[in-house]
Amino acid sequence: MNILLNDVERRVLGSLVEKEITSPDYYPLSLNALLNACNQKSNRHPVMNLDENAVRDALLSLNEKRLAGAASGADSRVTKYEHRLQEVFNFGRPEIAVLCVLLLRGPQTPGELRGRTERLHRFNDLEEVHAALQHLMKRAPPLAKVLPRQPGSKEARYAHLLSGDVETGEPEPASQALVASPSPDSERLARLENGVALLQKEIADLKQQFADFRKLFE
C-alpha cells in the first residue's frame, strides 16, 4: 500500500491516535475536539493553526486512504471521527505509540521516543523502542527509517515514511565542525537552555493534562 500523507493529514491522523489512548472517554472525536487536538501547543512540532475546513478536507482524504473516517454506531447527534490504523496495519501498541509520536513531532531519537511515548505506551528500556522501530522498518513497504547521525549527536534519529522518503542534509564537513566546536561556556549555556526547554515542556504538558481533567467535570 502506497500512502503519502501531507502535513495536515499527518497531524489529523496523529491526533486521533493520541486521543484514543490518552482520552478514551472522549473518543471518537467531534470535528471541534479534533481541531483542538490538532492545534494544541504541547506534544506537537511544529505547532499548527488549522481551521475546520482544513481538518475536514484531511479527514476526507484519510477516509479515501482507509486510515480514518466517521465512527459508526456512535450515540450522538454530532458526527465523530476515528482512526483505522489497526485495521490497515494490524499494529501492536508499541508500534502505534512510536508512529504516533513520529507523526506529531517529526524525526526523533530512540531516547526521545521513549520519553515522549510515556502516555501512550510504557517502554521499559531503549531495546524495546528499537524493537518497535525495527518492526516498522521491516514492513513491506517500510514505514520508518533511520536518518544519518547529526554531527555531535550520540543517537541517530528515526522518521516515519507515511509521507514518502525523508530527505536529509549533507553531514557537516569535519573542518567546519572543528571551527564551530563549542567552548565550555557555550556548552554550559546550551545545557541551561535545554533544561529550561524541558521545564517549559513539562509545564505545557501539565497544563494540557489539567485542561483535560477539567473537561471531565464540565
N, C-alpha and C positions, 0 to 999 in steps of 0.2 A: 504494500500500500504506500503510495507516494503522497505524503501530506506536506503541504507548505503553508504555514501559518504566518499572517502578518502581525505587526506589533499589537494591534487591538485584540485580535483573536487569541494571541498568547496570553494577554492579560485577562481576558474573559475566562478562558479555559483554566488558567492557573487559579483564579479567584474562586471559581466553582469548586475545584478540587480542594482548596484550602478550607473553605467554609463548610464543606460536607463533613470534614474531620473535626474542625475546631468549634463549629456552631451547629451541631446536628439538629438541635431543636428548631432552628430557623431555616433548615434546608429541606427541600429545594428553595431557591431564592426567587423573590419577585424581581422585576426589572429594576425597581428603585434600590432594593437591597444589593443587587448585583452591581449596579452603578457605584454605590458607596464602597463596595468591596474593591472594585477596580481602581477607584480614586484615593483609597486610603493612603496615608503617608508612611505608615510603619510597614515593614516587611515588603517593600516594593522598591525596585530600581529599574528604570527611572520612575519617579512619581509622575502620574499622568492626570490630566484633567479632561476626561471624556464626557460626552453628553449622551443622552438616551438614544439618539439616532445612531451614533457610532457603535454603542453596545448592541443595539437591536440588529444592525447590519452584520456585526460579528457573529451574533447568535444564528442568523440565517445561514451564514457561510459555514459555521461549525456544524449546523444541522445537516447541510449537504455533505459534509465530510464524515457524518455519523459520530461526531465527537461530543456533541451537546445538543440539547433541544428542550422543548416543553415537557414538563413532567406529567405523566399520565396518572389519573386517579387521585390527584391532589384535591382535598376537600376545601376548596377556596374559590372565590369568585375571581380572584386575581391570578393570571397565568404565572406559573413559577417554572424555573429552569434548572436543569441538572446536567452534569457532565456524563459521558458514557465511555470514559477511558477503559474501565474494567471490561466492558462488553467488547471493545475493539481489540485490546491488547492482553487481557487476562493478567494484569499486573498483580503482584503481591504488594503489601503495604510499604515495604522498604523502597521498592521501585517507584511507587506513586509519590511517596514523600520526597524523594530525590528529584524526580521530574518536576514536581510542583514548584520546588524552590528554584530550580533552573529556569522554569517558565517565568516566575515572578521577579527574579533577581539577576538573571543572566549568569555568565560563567562563574563558577565557584571552585574553591579548593575542597578536598575532602574534609579538612578541618572545619571550614566554613559551613559545609553542608551538614556536618554532624551537629553543630551548634544551632543552625537555623531550621533544622527539621524537628527540633525538640518537641514542638507542639503537635507535630504530625505523626512522628514515629520516633521512638527512643532507640538510638543505636548505642550499643554497649561499648563499642570501640571503633577505631578507624577501619579495621579489617571488614567490619560489617558494611561500612559505607562503600569501601572498594568493591565488595561483593555485589552490592546493588548496582553500582556503576558498571561493573562487568556484565551483568545481566542485560542492562540497557544497550551496551556496546556490542554484544554478541547477537542481538536480534537481527533478523533479515527483513528489511534493511536496518542498519544500526540506528538507534535513537539517541546516542550520545557519543562524544569523542573526547579524547584528551588533547589539550592545547599545548603548544610548546611552552616550556617553563620560562617565565619572565626573568630578566636579569635581577639578581639579588633576592629572588623568591625561593623558598625552600620547598614549596609544594607546587605541583602543576595544577592548573585549573581544568575543569571539565565543563562542556557545554552540551545542551540538547541539540538535536538535529531536526526538530519538527518544523523549522523554518529554513531547511536546507543546510548546506555545509557552512561552517563558520570560517570566515577569512581571518587570518592572523597576520599581524605586522612582522616585519623582519626583526630578528634579535638585534639588540643594541651592539654596535661594534665594541670589541674589547678595549680599544684605545679610548673611545668615548666614555666607556664605563669607568675607566680609571680616572679620567679627568673629573668625572662627576661624582667620584667617591665621596660620601658624606663625612663631615667632620664629627667628632664626638658630641659637640654642642648640637649639631643638626640632628644627630641620632636621638639625643635626649628630647629634643623638641618634637621629633616625629613620634616618639613613644608617648609623650604627653598628649599630642593631638589625637593619636589613636585611642588613648584612654578616655579622652573627652568624647570622642565619637562613639565609643562603646557605651558610655554612660548615657549619652543622648538617645541612643537606640533603645537601651533598656527602659528609659523613661517613656519613650514613644510607645513601646510595647505594653508597658503597664497602663498607659492612658487608654490604649485600644482595648485591653482586657477589661478595664474598669467600665468603658463605654458599653462593651458587650454585656457585662454583668448588669448594668443599669437597665438595659433593654428587657431583661427578664422580668422587671417589675413595672414596666410601662404598659 
